[in-house]
Amino acid sequence: MIKDFVAFLEKQNALALAIGVIIGGATGKVVTAIVGDLIMPIVGLVMPAGDWRAAQFVLSQSKDANGAITVNAIKYGDFIGATIDFTIIAFVVFLITKLILPKAPPAPETKACGACLETVPLTATKCKACTSAV
């Protein structure tokens, strides 16, 4: 039974997935800290004062038998705030990814001739050695 379980883990890459989830959770905490502690205070200086995230367009209000007021509203301030948060978080994730992941290798500037294996420029249409089409 244990052999089958270990084979399953190796075959299904479950361990790699688990490591990815753990690292993703830790990365999420780092991104949240960067955005909340470093970037949002700067954004707060630019944004208008007050509780603008609570801004809403009231559609209707009603009072029930207990006197509680129910408000139906479009909460555009909350939507705008969530959109700004998402944009900042996505940008920070982009920057972290650009710093951590390796750069893609540059595209080759040459190719090999199929007939004689001579190296020719990538834009060449004929081989300089054997004159065959490449």
C-alpha positions in Angstrom: 0.0 0.0 0.0 2.8 2.4 0.9 4.6 1.6 -2.3 1.5 2.4 -4.3 1.1 5.7 -2.5 4.7 6.7 -3.1 4.3 5.7 -6.8 1.2 7.8 -7.0 2.9 10.8 -5.4 5.8 10.5 -7.9 3.6 9.9 -10.9 1.1 12.7 -10.2 3.6 15.3 -9.1 1.6 15.8 -5.9 4.7 16.8 -4.0 5.6 19.5 -6.5 2.0 20.8 -6.4 2.1 20.9 -2.6 5.4 22.8 -2.7 3.9 25.2 -5.2 0.9 25.8 -3.0 3.0 26.5 0.1 5.4 28.8 -1.8 2.4 30.5 -3.4 0.9 31.2 0.0 4.1 32.6 1.3 4.5 34.7 -1.8 1.0 36.0 -1.3 1.9 37.2 2.2 4.9 39.0 0.9 2.9 40.7 -1.8 0.2 41.7 0.6 2.9 43.2 2.9 4.6 45.1 0.1 1.2 46.5 -1.1 -0.2 47.2 2.3 2.8 48.5 4.1 4.9 50.1 1.3 2.7 51.1 -1.6 -0.7 51.9 -0.2 0.5 54.6 2.2 2.0 56.4 -0.9 -1.3 55.8 -2.8 -3.2 57.2 0.2 -1.4 60.5 -0.2 -2.6 60.8 -3.8 -6.2 59.6 -3.2 -8.9 62.0 -1.9 -9.4 62.2 1.8 -12.3 60.6 3.6 -13.9 57.2 3.4 -14.2 57.1 -0.4 -14.4 53.3 -0.4 -17.8 53.6 1.3 -19.2 55.8 -1.6 -22.4 54.4 -3.0 -25.4 55.2 -5.1 -28.6 54.4 -3.1 -31.3 52.7 -5.2 -33.8 52.2 -2.4 -34.3 52.1 1.3 -36.8 50.1 3.3 -37.7 49.7 7.0 -38.8 46.4 8.4 -41.2 45.7 11.3 -38.3 45.9 13.8 -37.2 49.3 12.6 -34.0 48.1 10.8 -33.2 49.9 7.6 -32.3 47.9 4.6 -30.4 49.8 1.9 -30.1 48.6 -1.7 -27.2 50.4 -3.3 -24.5 50.2 -5.9 -21.2 50.4 -3.9 -19.0 52.0 -6.6 -16.4 53.2 -4.0 -15.8 49.6 -2.9 -15.6 48.5 -6.6 -13.1 51.3 -7.4 -11.0 50.4 -4.4 -10.9 46.7 -5.2 -9.9 47.5 -8.8 -7.1 49.8 -7.6 -6.0 47.1 -5.1 -6.0 44.4 -7.9 -4.0 46.6 -10.2 -1.3 47.4 -7.6 -1.1 43.7 -6.5 -0.9 42.5 -10.1 1.9 45.0 -10.8 3.9 44.0 -7.7 3.5 40.3 -8.7 4.7 41.2 -12.2 7.8 43.0 -10.8 8.6 40.1 -8.4 8.3 37.6 -11.3 10.6 39.7 -13.5 13.2 39.8 -10.8 13.1 36.1 -9.8 12.4 34.2 -13.0 15.4 33.7 -15.4 15.4 35.7 -18.6 14.5 34.0 -21.8 17.6 33.2 -24.0 17.9 35.5 -27.0 16.7 34.1 -30.3 19.4 32.6 -32.4 20.7 34.8 -35.2 21.8 31.9 -37.3 20.5 28.5 -38.6 22.0 25.4 -40.1 21.7 24.5 -43.7 19.7 21.3 -44.1 21.9 20.0 -46.9 25.5 20.7 -45.7 24.9 21.9 -42.1 26.8 25.1 -42.8 25.8 28.0 -40.4 23.9 30.7 -42.3 22.2 33.9 -41.1 18.6 33.5 -40.0 17.2 35.6 -42.8 19.1 33.8 -45.5 17.2 32.0 -48.2 20.1 30.2 -49.8 23.2 28.6 -48.3 26.5 30.4 -49.1 28.4 27.1 -49.2 26.2 24.7 -51.2 23.6 27.2 -52.7 20.7 25.1 -51.6 17.5 26.7 -50.4 17.2 27.0 -46.6 
